[in-house]
Amino acid sequence: MTHVSKPQVGDGRSHITIVHKPWGHEVIWAHTEQYVGKVLHIKAGHALSVQYHDLKDETIHLLSGEMIYRVQQDGKLVDQQLKAGESYRNTPGVIHQMEAVTDCEVLEASTPFLDDVVRLNDRYGREGTSTA
């Protein structure tokens, strides 16, 4: 038997939020209690912080461009070359970083913990960054 839920109050058009970042900007196009959908626009030569999440589980999909995706393996960051059409998943606790080789558009689907970012290193000196 297929269960079809009735639309809830608030179903319909979603509020879109644009967040400017030193590396470009992100468009949050979906934000619910269960998930978040974003498009990250990363300028060529720029990088997000080296970071991990305590709770957030995320998968990225490179829509356009080329990037170096660094992910911790055996205690060190290892470069993964990503090209348009490729995806990568990070579970909580995995240290990672994105660096755009060319201008990039990245689709991100994640759990809704937007403030769950532990920055280990950030080239833009943003608050919460530790260079140790």
N, C-alpha and C positions, 0 to 999 in steps of 0.2 A: 504494500500500500504506500503510495506516495503522499507525503504530508506537504500541503501547500499552506504557507503562513499568510495571514492577512497583513496587508501593509500597515505599518505603524505610523503614528504621527511623526512627521519629520521626514518620511520617505520622499524622495524626489530629488530636486537639484541639491547639489553638494556645495558648501562654501569652499572657495579656493583661497589659499593663503600663499603669498610669495614671501620667502625669507631670503634676504640678501646676505651673502657670505663673502669673505675675502677671496675665495676661489671661484665665485660665480653666484648662482642662486639656486634655490630649490622651490618647486611648486608642490605644495601639499594639496592634492586633489581629492583625497579621501581620508577621513579621520573618524573612526568609530571606536567603540569599546573593545572590539575584537581585532582590528587591523588598521594600518595606515598605508596609503599609496602616495608616492612622491615621484617627481621627475627632477633629477639633479642636473643642472647645466654647469659643467666644469670647464673652465677656460684652459686652453693648451698651456702646458708648463706649470699649472697649479696643482696643489695636492690638498686633500683633506688631512686631518690630524691622524697620527698613529693612535689608534683607539681600540677599545673593546666595550662590550655591553654586559652588565650583570644579568639582565633579564631579556633584553630585546633579541629576537630571532629575526634575521632579515635575509632576503634574497635579492640580489641586484641582477639586472639584465641590461647589457650595453646596447642601447638603441642605435647610437651612431658614434663614430669616432674610434679611437684606439687608446687604451690605457694600460698602465702597469698597475696590477692589483697585487699588493703585498699582503701575505698572510703568514701567520706564525706556524712553523712546522719544526718540530724537534728543537724548540727553544729559540729559533731565529726567524727573522722575516725573510721570506722567499718570494722573489718576483714571479708573478704569473702574468703573461701577456694576454690581455683580453681584446678581442676585436668585436665589431658590431655583430649582434646575434648570439653572443655567448653570455652565460649566466654564472653566478657564484653565490653559494649560501654560506652565511656565518651564523653559527649557533652562539649562545651566550658564552662569554669568556674568551672567544677567539680574537686575538689581536690582529688588526688589519688596517690597511691604508689604500686609498685610491689616488693615483697621480695620472693626470691627463697628458698623453703624448700629443694628441690633437684635441680640438674642442670636442667635448663629449656630452651626450645626453644619456642619462642613466635612469632606468625605471627601477624603483625600489618598492618592494612589498615587505611589510614587517608587522610585528606585534606593535601595539600602540604606545610603547614607552619612549616617547620623544626626548625626554630629558635624561635618559639612561645612556650617557656618553661619558666614558672615562678616558680623558685625553692623556696620553703618555708623552707625546711630543707634538708641537704645533709650530709650523714655520711663521705663523702670523701672531704668535704670542697671546692667543686668546686665554681668557680666565679659565682656571682649572687645569692648565697645562703644567706638566712637570717635565723638566729637561733632564732630570736625573736618570 
